[in-house]
């Protein structure tokens, strides 16, 4: 199992609340939503469709570029296609069949397949 931690600092992008889903998942093939809000934290896919940022009270908590950490997928575009939330992880699908998990507390990103 491959584990990396990439932290980035940057200026928080202004988040459009209309793009935040109340559900626990976003599928980019089915929705224009870009983020999930859970426990007062917004997990947001940035404009590059490769980076996920966690914002608490509009302040950046952590940020990770999933493609940089996990590598480009063998099939499909090098971008996030799906984000699912469970109690301690974000489940990510990139390209066609490339999977990663992100720890919701730390941003630790792990390639899982």
Secondary structure, DSSP 8 states (H G I E B T S, - for coil): -EEE------------GGGEESSSEEETTT----EEEETTEEEEE-TTSSEEEEEETTEEEEEEEHHHHH---SSS-SSEEEEEE-SSEEEEEETTTEEEEEETTT--EEE--
